[in-house]
């Protein structure tokens, strides 16, 4: 159902915002579409494919699933931000 929804809106000008920590949903959405927000006191930083392309591209070689990208903190340890 998730992939069907994403394919449908991918052909439109609609922006879909999903917030979740659900493993099934996170694995169904390509990490190139993710925008991970981190907060340190009053400062919020965004980690996404466009500002950390190398981290996202390197992750695909780990063989892990998308949820593990988040759960293992791979994005934090290798991020430029």
Secondary structure, DSSP 8 states (H G I E B T S, - for coil): -HHHHHHHHTTSS---------HHHHHHS-GGG-EEEEEETTEEEEEETTT-HHHHHHHGGG---HHHHHHTTHHHHH---
